[in-house]
């Protein structure tokens, strides 16, 4: 476990933690958990190593294992703990214990220190990389630490809560004077939280170029963009920040966006990665994000980020557009925003990804010669005519996505937070919320094995 440490708590597992408070009639309660690991060799902003832990499973304690419990203590047999250690070692996960302080504060006691030191010693002897300890107090506050040795635990001060509602707890605090009007609406605490989210943008084209300055002016300090294309003449009608000289010089889109951020001088650190999201060179940066805006128009990128959101518990907000002219005065103009968080159906279940096109696009990137041969033989669909694009619609779609993220943080659209899918019909001037459910047997969102699994070999368990 190298570098800075932080935790991602996904909504289903956090619900299990919070349910413990209501189960003991005022007495302390305990449970077990398992966490996946996201090992980050190089953080894109600090260039340092980091380790993230992602909640993978919440395991209730068997009633027969509880020896005694009161409002100030809980003791249990260790048979279940030994089974936990065995599973953690087999599956490459980190074991964790959970307990409550129903009438106390979110602070580990001296008795907790003594008891956990013994459990940590056992866990380390059994080959666990550490032992995570989660404590929830009666007021709902959660604190977490990890034992990497049996002598002293390390407090984890950065906790990302992911689900339809998003919350980021961090000791890092910074205020920006230019965000005063924003703070008047959301309050200082929430405003500060917004600025601390590490945001990824997959795709620097029409929607990505619109999302970036929105995030910058919301105060986001750390962002990373994945984009491999250069500016072309046909981009100028919708690529925010682009100039005609950029086309003449064949300037990379990422260079244009870095210039936009630098000229604004609002405190954002933008890292540009000249790769498609999902390529091995992007893995560290993807795993470092707290939210990713999927602004790519290809199926291959969507397919990877669809699965990535599940494995790493990192919210992905996908933006889709469809524009078509039906007749002389008839148009179909759609924008779609889908949020990929635990509890929401994935893009495959919604029918928003064509697996065949995703495979063909991936082949075109990895082996363009073979792709062209298959295209000539009509084994692949190939490219059709360029899709229509109008800057007002692409910009509004980006705004929809960023506002969906904001409601996840602030709840301004209701306590339920982000919606699974939201669709705007520009031509009909209305908005729809299609009911989409996870399909039984979906290998992505219907499997508990994939949620919070973290690092796996091959990456995301995807065989290419």
Buried (B, 14 or more C-beta within 10 A) or exposed (E): BEBBBBBBBBBBBBBBBEEBBEEBEEBBBBBBBBBBBBBBEBBBBBEEBBBBBBBBBBBBBEEEBBEEBEBEBBEBEEEBBEEBBEBBBEEBBBBBBBBBBBEBEBEBBEEBBEBBBEBBBBBBEBEBBBBBBBBBBBEEEBBBBBBBEBEEBBEBBBBBBBBBBBBBBBEEEEEBEEBEEBBEEBEEEBBBBBBBBBBBBBBBBBBBBBBBBBBBBBBBBBBBBBBBBBBEEEBBEBBBBBBEEBBEEEBBBBBBBBBBBEEEEBBBBBBBBBBBBBBEEBBBBBBBBBBBBBBBBBBBBBBBBBBBBBBBBBBBBBBBBEBEEEEEEEBEBBBBBBBBBBBBBBBBBBEBBBEEBBBBBBBBBEEEEEBEEBBEEEEBEEEEEEEEBBBEBBBBBBBBBBBBBBBBBBBEBEEEBBBBBBBBBBEEEEEEEEEBEBBEEBBBBBEEEBBBBBBBEEBBEEEE
